Amino acid sequence: MPWSAERLNWRRACSGGACVEVAITGTAVHLRDSTDPDGDHLVFDRDTWAAFLHQIRAGEFDIPAR
């Protein structure tokens, strides 16, 4: 089912001055750049999104300190 970005309930998340907006539906998670709300957005199935969050929480994307 196609989604209209205007009809989604977007929530903003910020860290270190960078922000994204996320909208969750029954089957998908939508992600967009908060500085370009009229631009394109990414869509992930909920299982893929959950795996991504798990990797973040496990520190898999952390950059080692120098």
N, C-alpha and C positions, 0 to 999 in steps of 0.2 A: 504494500500500500504506500503510495507516495505521500510525503509529508510536506506541508507548507510551513516554512520557517517562521512565518508571522503568527501562526496559530499555536506554536509550541510554548510551553511555560519555561522560559529560560531563567537559569540561576547563575549568578556570577561567582567565580572562585578566583582569588588572587593570592600570589605568593611572590615576594621579592619585587613587587611593582608590576609584575606581568599578570594579566587577567585573561581568562577564558570564560565562556558561558556554556553551560551544559543543560540539556533538556532530556528528561527521561520519559519514555512512553512504555507501553506494555511489552513491547518486543525489542526496543532499540534505545541506544543512547546517542544523542546528537551533540556535537561539539563544534563551537565556532569561536573565532577571534572576537573578543569584546570590542575591539576598535573598528571592526568592520561587520556590524550586525546584518548588513544587506548583502554581504558576500556569501560565498559558498560555505557549506559546513560539512563536516565528516559525520558518518553514521556507522555505528558499531553495533553488532548484536550484543545482547546482555552478557553472554558467556565470555566473549572476547574482552569486553570492558572489565568484567570481574577479574579475569586473568591479568590484565594490565594493572589494575589497582593492587592486586596481590604482589606483582613484581615491584611496584613502587614501594609498597610497605616493607618488602624484604630487602630493599636497598640495592636492587639489581641495576639501577640506573645512576647510583651515586658516583660522583667523580672523586677519586682519591685526593686527599689533601697533599699539597706539595711541601 
